[in-house]
């Protein structure tokens, strides 16, 4: 049997990782500024993280949600305290797409409506409804197509208001910063308009924080900059620092009943241990503050480099838009300078999603390498 060939792969096999660094099977050392799609939030192989998972595995690794799992309560308590929503309820699952599916399903259960608003360049997952509200027709199979999906222009308050006036809207799902789309930031006024219209029309505000959450923006959720509360927040990626874990936190306006939502693997013992370890480290090492401060430092340094058209984002979620397509730049950074960066659906934009505990010296290595690569590229273009 062979693998189903759906991923373009780098010819690199990482065999060890520590902090913001990877080593391949040939002994090459790489600086990781991508974290496997923003998953590595507290650095590879963090000692506290490894210890918590190891200790838990030596006790019990898994049982289903048919029994008491006190680790779930500990996770909920710590998450509520650090995210600022201790009165919300937590439902645990396994992936960002699953989190978004459950959020939209819960919204529809709540108000009995069907239509979901999402936005151009948005990405919400590859499962049935999550992919239907994602702005990428090439990954939407015919079975996923639905008239219940309404995809609107980004940051367009007039279009949003018109959609509400002409449709019975169940929910709005929106990233505080678009990830795959190229790190476009939702304006504070736009998120306030989402909140206003959802309240006016009995719709649900779903904050997709799968990539832009868990402290990456410098606040726990990127949506927090607007000063409004969503009804449901979805999260995954950085939640487990590489262990598959996801969840939604749910406003007190929702009433739970048995069998409304469910999962086999979600909230298992190992997943909770991983997620608790991540929250412990975020708090102990002040990683929200580190993300905010080093994110500003990095953006300011990148803005003055020739060939950079725009630097977008908040904290350590940065979209670096170039004046030329970025594929060759990323390739040179990886092959010649041993630095991982990310792409986006915008072919001019590099995504930078390093661990939240990266240090200034490591960022300086990237800035120096990127400056050299851009300088050589501009000379080649001129000639």
C-alpha positions, 0 to 999 in steps of 0.5 A: 500500500502507498500513501494517498498523494494529496500533499506536496512534500519538502524533501526533508525528514525532521527527526528531532525538535527543541524550542524553535528548532528542527533537525533532519535525518542528515543532521541539518538544523532548521529555524522553525518560523511556521510551527506546522501551520501555527500548531507549535505554540510553546516550542517543540518538546517543552520540558513541562509539556513532555513531562505532563504527557509522559506522566499522564500516559503512565497513568491512563491515556484514554477512555471515552466521555462515558466516565468522569475525566477530572482533567476536562474540568481542570482544563476548563477552569484554566482556560476560562481564567486565561481567556477571560470567559470563566462563565462560558462552557467548554466542549472538547473535540479533535480538530479545527474543522470539527470545532467549527462544525460543532459551533455551526450545528450548535448555532442552528440548534439554538435559533432554528435557522440555516444560513451561515455568513462567512467571508472572502479568503476565509478558511474554516476547515475541510469537513462538510459545512466547514468547507462549504463556508470556506472560500475555495471552490477547488476543495468543495466537493459537490456533496458539500455544496449548499445554499445555506452558505453566504460568502461576503466581501471582507470588512464590508459592513454594507454587504454584511447589513444587506445580507442580514436584511435579505436573509434569515441568518443563523450565524456569522463565522469569522476569523479575527485574522484570516490565516490561509487567506494571507493574514488579513485583519478584521477591523474592530468596527467590522467585528462590532458590526457583526456583534450588533447585527447578530444581536438584532437578528437573533443570530450567533457570532462564531469567532473562528480562533483556530489559527488566530487564537490561543495567544498568537495575536498578543491577546488570547483571541484576536477578536478581543481587540474589538472589545466585543464577546462572541457567542462561540469561540472555536480553537485548535492548532496551538491548543495542544502544541502538536497533540490533536485537541480542539474545542469550542467555548460556549456562551451561557445563553446556550442550554445543553442537553444530552446527545446534542453534541458528541465525540469519541476521542475529544477530551481524552486524558492525553489530550487534556494533559497536553492542553493543560500543559500549554496553558501552564506554560503560556501563563508561567512564561508570559507568552501573550506579552512575548507575542505582542512585543516580539511581533511588533519588533519583527513587523517593524524590522520587516517593513523597511526591507526593500521588496516588502509591499505590506506587513500585516497581522498582530502579535506572532501571526504575520503576513509578509506581502512581497512585490513579487511571488514569494515561492522562490523566496521561501524556497531559498530561505529553506534550502540555503538558510534552513528556515521554515516559513509558510505560504498562503492562498495569496501567492505574494504573501509569506506567513510567519507563525513561530512559537510564542516563546521564540526569542529576539535572537532567533528572529534576528537570524530570520531578519538577516537571512530574509534581508539577504535573500530579498537583496539578491532577488531585487538585483536579479530582477533589475538585471 
